[in-house]
Amino acid sequence: MQPLIISEAAFTPFRIPFLNPFTFAGTSIKERSGFYLSLKTPDNLSVQGETAPLEGMSLETIRRTKHDLVETRSYLKDLKVPLEKDELLDMLRHDPHILNLCASVRFGVESAILTLAARSANQSLAEFLGAELKDVQTAVLLQGTHQEVMADFRKFSGQGIKVFKLKVGDRNIALDVKKVQDIRVLLEQESYLRLDGNRGWNFKEACIFAQLVGNQRIDFIEEPINDVTQLDAFYQETRMRVALDETLSVVRCGIRAPGRCTSPLAEHEGVIAYVLKPMILGLVPTLDWIEEAKLLKRKAIISSAFESPVGFKVLANLACLSGQIAGLGTERWLKGIKPIVDEQGMIKKEFLV
């Protein structure tokens, strides 16, 4: 197959306000901003990719992001894009220019290029990557005061939502315990909680929380402590299963050859899931983490960093590949966005093409 040739590459800024400020890891954000990367081919195929570093979580600044976009705009002009999946992924994994981009720009560039190849083949991104295009179930994100959390929980539970992600890690441990206990009393059959500590506690604080709250109806807790070397001790002390999120942005994936994993995370007994934010990791690194999770028999959960609809649809396609209930319950925080997640927490596959 003849490769596609990119004839135009440009980027434009965007800004989307939040309905209400959102706080995590000590950072409060009031809007989502970034850039849309637009690519076109001579035969009028066109796609967009989103680049939007998340304050408090992304390693890069918006200034670094804009610098990388300026550099990559000229690089992408006249770039030849292979149409065969493995050849294209191999190019993206080894191209020195792309490897040197910051993670959010990698996500925008990689998602745009892969989507371009998928559209050329009349496929969704999920199908191009080898997954079945299907409806995607997502968890609902709960964050805020006790009153706000309980009101949201009752609302979404009444709509049939089964999986909830609750932000914990507060300095008031007793309040976080109360939130969990009050939700657990009301959980329907087959419903459960995912917790996210965002590295808010030290080892002692995390153990106190886990021992007070117990493990019933809890799938896992993300990043419960601020020191990854103490994860095994935390699990041995509490038997609360752990998921990794922020850790993945500073540790290299252990995939070095097909079917072989050399990850430094492989030996953590209590780790059962990787929570993957492609905007923080890059898209192709996310694919590698999905492969590592498969080899280690862990869950790979695609999670949002408050993307706009452009990036959000890419994440939903990746969730088809990971096969787990996704963490894409962030749309409702963005003002003026027509959501694609329905009242039951489902993203219908027709929205993913």
Secondary structure, DSSP 8 states (H G I E B T S, - for coil): ---EE--EEEEEEEEEEEEEEEEETTEEEEEEEEEEEEEE-TT--EEEEEE---TTT-SS-HHHHHHHHHHHHHHHTT-EE-SSHHHHHHHHHH-HHHHTS-HHHHHHHHHHHHHHHHHHTT--HHHHTT-----EEB-EEE-SSHHHHHHHHHHHHHTT--EEEEE---S-HHHHHHHHHHHHHH--TT-EEEEE-TT-B-HHHHHHHHHHH-STTEEEEES-BS-GGGHHHHHHHH---EEESGGGGTS---EEETTEE--TTTT-TTEEEEEE-HHHH-HHHHHHHHHHHHHTT-EEEEB-SS--HHHHHHHHHHHHHH-S-BB-TTGGGBTT----B-TTSEE-GGG--
